Structures are given as structure tokens and as C-alpha cells.
């Protein structure tokens, strides 16, 4: 700014060193805050992932693969559970329960097959006895009616 009559010029400004110092201080503060926020986010992510892993009792992929294998009828696979009350423990319990039910059904089917075989033998013996009884009745009937013509005997 120029002042006429006095031949003066007034100027204002700031030293760039001061600006750089304030900028560096602010940048360092923001960098530290960002690093702290990032560390908190990483820690929270790790804790959430760990709690999910504990609830599942293993990798989510392993849990879904195991459930699909059991649904397909494969009850022979080994289910690894890594925690009480976890999903994998529940899947292992379900697998054992299904295995027990199937074994019980197989035993029941075997027992039923034996019983049907026994009944079949008894029915055959009853049929033979009924046939013998019929033959005996026909023989007795033929001897007790001597006036019946011989052609009908």
C-alpha cells in the first residue's frame, strides 16, 4: 500500500518458516490421530473376528462345508469343534444324534425283517395245517355219506 505525499510503502507478510512450522505441527497431529484411529479400528476388527470365530467354533467355510456334507448323508466325517457352545459343537452333536437314529432305524429294520420272516413261517405252517384239515374234512365227509354218487366224491 502506497502513501502519497510521504513516498512510503507499507507491506505486511508472514515468514514462510513460521507457516511451515505450523503446517508441520498440524500435519503431525493429524497423522498421529489417524494412526490412533486406524489402530483402534484394527483392534476392534480383530476382536469382532475372534468373537465370531469363537461362536462358530472354527472357520465359517468349514462349518458350512460340514453342514452340507451331513445334509448329503455323509455321517462318517470327523467334526472338529473348538469351543463349548459353538456352532461346530452343535453340528458335531447333531451328527452323533443322526448317526444314533440311523443305527436305531437299521436295528429296527433288521428286527422287523426277522419278525416278518418268523411270521411268514408261521403263516406257512398255518396254511399247511388248514390244508391238512380240509383234506381230513373232505375224507370224513366222503365216508359219512355213502349214498352220494361216486362221481361227486
ABEGO torsion letter per residue (X at the ends): XBBBGAGBBBBBEBBAAAAAAAAAAAAAAAAAAAAAAAAAAAAAAAAAAAAAAAAAGEBAAAAAAAAAAAAAGBAABBBBBAEBGBAAAAAAAAAAAAAAAAAAAAAAAAAAAAAAAAAAAAAAAAAAAAAAAAAAAAAAAAAABAABBAAAX
